[in-house]
Amino acid sequence: MAGGKVYLVGAGPGDPGLITIKGIECLQQADLILYDGLVNPLLLQHVSSAVERTCRVEVGSKNRRMLQQDEINQRLIAAAREGKIVVRLKGGDPFIFGRGSEEAVALRNAGIDFEVVPGITAATAAAGYAGISVTHRAHASAVALITGHEDPDKTDSSLDFEVLAKFPGTLVFYMGLHKIDHIVNSLIQAGKSKDTLAAVISRGTTPFQKTVQTNLAELPESVRQAGLVAPSLIVIGECVSLRDQIAWFEQKPLFGLRIGITRSWEQSATEMKLALNSGAQPVLLPTIEIGPPQDWKPVDDAISQLEEYQWLVFTSANGVRYFLNRLWEIGFDARRLAHLKIATIGPSTAEALNAYHLRTDLIPAHYRAEDLAEALKPLVIQQKILWAGANRGREVLQRELAEVSATVDKVVVYENHDVKAWDAESINLLESGEVDWIGLSSPSIARNLSRLLSDKAREQIGKTIKLASISPVTTQAAREVGLQIAAEAEEYHWEGIFAAILKQQSST
């Protein structure tokens, strides 16, 4: 077997958008991911479903423990010797207080091929997200990165606080929250002014970022009063003053909220971005799983008989992707559709069509099956329509278009399957009321959400957890299973769900 390879990849400090393009490419080709507890698990959306996922924190039936560094090194070496492509995914940058260099040495000594993919480190990312520029022409021409957590086996500290107190620039301490009293007192005793501006940034670049800004002497007590938690970053210097003018991240419209995304993991990238871009934390609560049909023959037969149809209808982006990908797989391309008119239920479905360089001929004014049928009626009298859809769905098109003697043949190009249970972390967030909103984007998703909710989680609905519906039809389905809707989208897509949440939040 050919030798494997290890990539030591920096994942950035928390925001999943801060990983590099090369880092994503490594994740996409990896056979094994070994990732730190500080790595945002949303980054695993870039990983193939065939990849084995493990974590530095191993959870057994009774015990929870941290893997030791030697164990991690040996796991990397063993997997590479099996011929695997291995990604060691580390928070921030592998070589800045990340022990990546120790892993690199172990790999080199074992004769394992490796590469280092640098990441954005917390000093620049967390400070930037807090509105603090660690260098500035008028305030600081240098920045020092310092560990607040030295090797516990060392007998003496390597830090010279007299030198640090005189440093002509910004001081940034990593992992120093539990030693903040020692750090502050040591700097002041070494001559650093008590009035020096300082800040602590907790959980930087995440929707739960919290920043305390004060002078050096008051910093420890201010941090305790604010209840800041690790991971955190201590920033000391005049550059902290810039936060008053350029703080931006914590002002995002939905900052600090947790929003449940009920689409399948594979299909939720757009919705996760909507949450993150608005300052919210997406919580993946998939109620369905998407997959290909068990039998492609009906689809293949329909493609071979496309000349019999005048219209091709899509009611979801999934339908577009599965149908057109199958068209290509069996040897055809867009020319096979040249004689057809195409209708889509809404702009999201039309956008999926655009990715194949195809344009829709019809989008109804309102994005639901009833409106699509009404828009089609005067155009499809006595015509044949092929509907590429899921194994589930209402029969509105068949029923309504029969009124104008149109024939609707539905072909299943993908299947929806119910999720049996959520992961333990998501269940805990729901039962403890730590999820603020859940978006419901179809009647079936509303019903499945109701099925998956535990009694304890259901008690939180309408109290700490609010539900946002994509449409009146979805709202009605939710109410039928006893779910209270707090907001309804005016435009029937996920952007509309987020707009409805923002409107509701702004009014309270």
N, C-alpha and C positions, 0 to 999 in steps of 0.2 A: 504493500500500500504506500502511496506517495506520502511524504511527510506533510504534516499540517502546519499551521501558522497561527500566531497569536497577535491580535491587535490590542494595544493598550489605548483605549479610547476615552477622551474626556467628554462627559455628558453635559457639561455646563452646571450651573448652580441650582437649578430648580425649574425654570421655565423650559418646557420641552422644545420650544422653538429656538433655543440658544445652542443646540448641538450643531456641529459643522456638517456640511454636505458630505464630506468624506466619512464622518462618523456614521451618518445614515447609510451610506453605501456599505460600510463594514457590517452594520446590523443586518442589512438585507441579504448578505451572502453568508452569514455566520451559521455554523452548525450548533454552536453552544454559546450561550450568553451567561457570563458570571458577573453579576452587577451588585454594586454597593447599596446599602440601605438608604443613602441620600439621593440615589438616582430616581427621578420621576418615572413611575411605572408606565405613564402614558407614552414614553418613548418606545415601548414594546409594540406599538402599532406598526412600526417599521420592520418588525421581525416576521419571518415566515412562520406559518403555523406548524411547520415540521421541526422547528428549532426547539431544542431542549432548553427550558428556562430554569435557572437556579439563582439563588441569592446568597449573599454573604451571610445573611441570617438564616439559619436552618431551623425549622419548626418541626419538632417531633410530636409524638402523641402526648407526651407529658412535659418535655423540657424544651426550652428555647435557649439557644446559645449562639455566640458569635464564632464563626470559623476563624481559626488562628491563621496568621499570615503564612506560616509554613504549609498549612493545609491548602490554602489558596494557590500557592506556588506549585505544589504537587498536582493539584487538579488541572491547572493550566498545562503543565508539562505532559501529564498523562493523556489528556484529550488531544493535544497536538501530535503526540506519538501515535495516536490512533488514526491520524490523517485528517483530523477535523480542523475547520476554520473556527477559531475561538476569539470571541470579543470579551475582553475584560473591561467592563463599562464602569467608569469611576466618576463620582461627582466632581464638578469643576474641571481642573486640569490634572492629568496623571502625575506630573512632576512638581506640582506646587502643593506641598503638604499632603500629598496623596499616596505616598509609598509606591508610586509607579516605578521609580528607579530601582527599588529593591526587587520588584517583580521582574524588571528587565534584566538585572544582573543574574537572577536565578534562571531565567530563560536562556541567557547567553551561556552560562556555565553548563546547562543541560544540552546545549547544541540545538536549541529550538529557534527557528526563524521567527522574527517578530518585527512589528512596526509600532511607532508611537504616533497617535493622532491627537494633537493638542486640543484642549478645550478652553472655553472661556472661564476664567477663574472668578471667584466670588468678589475679590477686591474691586475689580472693574465692573462686574455685572450688578451685584447687589448695591454697591455705592451709586452706580448710574441709575438704577431703578428707584433709588431713594432721593435722587436729585442732587447727589454729591459728586462733583468732579474731583478726583483725587490729585490731579495736577491742574494748575491754572497760572497764567503768566503773572497775575497780581498777587497770588497767595502761596503757591508751592511749586517749586521747580524740581522736586524730587518726591518719590514715594517709597516707603519701606514696608515690605510684607513680612510679618513677624508671626510666629506660632505662639499661641497662648497655651499650648498643650504640648510640652516637651516630652521626650521619652521618659517614662516613669522609672526606668532602670538607671538613668543618669544620676550620679551623686551630686553634681554641681550644675547650675543653670549656665547655658551658653549666652544668655542675654545680658548685655551690659546696659543697665538702665541709665547710667550717666551719659553714655554715648547716645542712647535713644532720646533722652531728654533734650539733648542739644541738636538733634537731627533737624536740618533746615528744610522741612517739608512735612508731608502727611504720613502719619503712622497708621498702619492697618494691622490689627491683631485678629488672626484666625482662631477659632475654637477657644476663645478666652472668657466666655461668659461665667463659668464656674470659678474663675480666678480674677474676676474684674476688680475686686477690692485690692488684691495684691498688685495687679498691674498699675492701677491708678495711684495707689500709695507709693509704689516704687518710683514712678515717674515724678511725682510731686516732691518726694524726698531728694531726688536727684536734680531738682531745680526746675522742673517743668511748671509753668504758671498754672495755678488753680483755675484761672479764668479762661484757659485755652478751650476753644470750642470742641465739643466731642459728640459722638452719636453712636448708638448701637442699633444695628439692623438685624431683626430676627426674621428667619424664614424668607430671606431675600429672594426676589424675582418670582415669588409664588403669590397667589391671591390672598394669602394670609400673612403677607409681609407687614411688619410693624416696626416703626422707627421711633426711637427716643432721642431727642436732641437737647443738650444742655451744656453746662461747662464741665470741665474735667472733675472738679471736686465733688459735684453733685451727681455725677453719672451713676455710680453704683446704686444709690438709693432710688434714683429715678427709674432705673431698670427694674428694681424689685417692685416698686409701686405699679409699674406697667405690666408686670407679670410676663416679661419676655422669656422666651424659651430658645433652646438650641434647635438647629444650627444658627449661629449668630456671628456677626462681624462687628468689631469695635473700630471706629474711625476717629482719629484725633488730629486736629489741625484746623487752620483757618478756612480751608476749603469747605468745611461743614456749613459755613454761612451761606453758601450758594443754594442750599436746599430751600431756603425761604423763597427763592425766585423760580427755581426750575424743578421742584418736585412734580412728578407727573403720574407715576404708575398708580399710586394709591388714590388718585382722583378719577380712575376709570368708572364708568357708570354702574357696573354691577360688581365692583371690587369687593372681594371677601365672601361672596355668596357661593354656595355649592349648588350646582344645577345638575339634576339627573338627566342623562341622555339615554333614551329607551330604544334607540336603534341598535342593530347588531354591531359588535366590535369592528368587524371588517368594513362596515358602511358608515361609521360615525365620525370620520376624520373632519368633515366639513362642520359638523355640529360642535365638535371639540374646539375647533378653531374659533367658532363664533363665541363660545364661552370664554376661552382664553383671551381673545381680543377685547372682550368687554370687561376683563378683570375678574371673571368668575372661575371657579374650579369645576371642571366637568367630572361628574361621577358616572361611570359607565354602569347602566342598569339595563342591559339588553333583555328584551322580552321575547325576541325571536332570533333564530339563526337562519342565515340565507345560504342556499346551496343550489347546485344544478339539479335539473329534474332527474328522476331515477331512470327515465327512458327518453332518449333524444329522438326516437323515431318519429313521433308526431310532429316535432319541430322540423325535422329534416323533410318530412313529407310536405309540410306547409310551404317550406322554402322552395321545394321543387315545383310547387303548383302556384307560385305567386302571380302568374299571369291571369289567374282566375279572379283576382281581387283588384279593387279600385282604391281601397284605403288600407293603411297600416296604422294601428292605434297603439300608443304606449301610455300607460297610466302610472309609470314609475321609472326612475332612473335605472333601477335594477333590471327592469324589462328591456330597456334600451341596450344595456351592456351585454346581458346574456344572449339576447337575440342576435345582435350584430357581431358579437364574438363568434357565435356558432356559425353564422353566415360565412365568416372568413375561414373558420376551421374546416368546413366541408368543401372549400374550394371556390367560393364566390366572393364578390365584393359589392360595392355600392351600386354598380351598374345593374345588378339584379333588381334594384328597387326603382329604376328610372321611370317606370310608367305609373308608379304609385303616388298618391297624396298621403301625407303623414300628419297625424293629429297627436298632440300631447296634452296631458291633463293640466300642466302648469309649467312655469318657467324653469324649475329645477330639472324637470324631465327634458325640456327643450335644450337646456344647457348640456345635459348628458349626450344628447343627439349631436350637438355642435362639435363635441370632441371627436366625432367620426366624420366631420366635415359634411354634415347633413343639416338641413334646416326644416323646421316644422312648418306646415301649411296652415295649422289651426291651433290656437290656444284659447280656451274659453275665458270669458271675463272673470269668472270665479272658478277656483281650481278644485272642483269636485265632479264626481261622475255624472250627477244630474245636469250640471251646466254643460259638460262636454257633450252629453247626448243631445241637449237642446241646440247647441251650436252645430252639431253634425246633421240634424234632421233635414234641413232644406238642401243639403249637399249630397246626401247619400240615398236618395229615393231609389228603391229597387236595386241597390248596389250591394256588393259583397265586401265585407270588412274583415280583416284579420287583426285580432287583438292579441298582442304578445304580453302575457301577464304572469301572475303567480298562481300557485295551486289553490289559493284562497282569494276571496273577494266577492263583493256583491254583484248581482247580475243586472245592474241598472242598465248598462249599454244594450244588452240583448233585449230586455223588456221594452225599453223606450224606443229603440230604433226599429223594432218590429212594427210600430205604428206607421212607419213610412215604407213598409215592405222591404226593409234592409235586412240582410243576413249577417249576423256577427258570429264568426268562428273564433273561439278562444283557444289559444295554444299555450300550454304551460312551459315557459322558458326558464323559470326558477321556482324554487320551493321555499316556503316559510315553515319553519318548525319551531314549536314552542320551547323556550328555555326552561329547564326543569328547576333550576335554583341559581341564586346569585352567590358570589363569593362572600366569605365571612366578613371581610372588611366593609363591603357595601351594606350588608345586612346590619352590621353594628351601627353604621352611620345613620341608617334609616330608623332603627329602633331607638336610638338615642336622640333623634330629632335634629341631627346635625346637617341634614340636607335641607336646603331652603326651598328649592323649586324642583319639580319634575315635569319635563315636557312630554306631552302625548301627541303623537303625530298620525294616529289612525284609530279607528274604532277597535280593531283587533289588538292593538297595543294597549289601549285602555283596559280592555277585558283581561289581557294577559298580566298587566300590572296588578290588577285586583287579585288575580289568582296567585301571584308570587308574593304578595305582601303577607308578612306574618301578622298575627293579631296585635302584637306590640307595635309594629310599624304602622299598621292601619290606624291605630289610635292617634298617631302623630299627624295624619292627613287632615288638613283644615286648621290645625293648631300651629305647630312649628313648620310643617311641610305644606307647601301650596302646590297645586296642580295647574299647569297651563295647557290648554287645548289648542290644536291646530285649526279646528273648524267646528261649526255647529253640529255636524254629524258625529264627530268625535266626542264633543261635549255630551250629547245625548247618550252615547254608548257608555260613557263614564258614569253618568247619573244612574243609568239602569243597573249598574253593578255597585251602586252605593258610594261612588267617589265624588267628592265636592270639587268643582272647578272654580278657581279663583281668578283666572284670566283666560281670555279667548283671543286668538289671533284674528286680526282684521284681514290680513292676507294669508292665504292658506299654504304656508311653507315654514321651515324652521326659522328663517329670518323673522317671520311674523310672530312666531312663538317668543323669540327673544325680545321683540319690540313690545309685545303684550306684557312680558315680565317687567321690562323697564318702565312702562307706563304705570303699572300697578305699584312698583317700588317707589316711583316718584310721587305718587299720590298719598303714600303713607308716611 
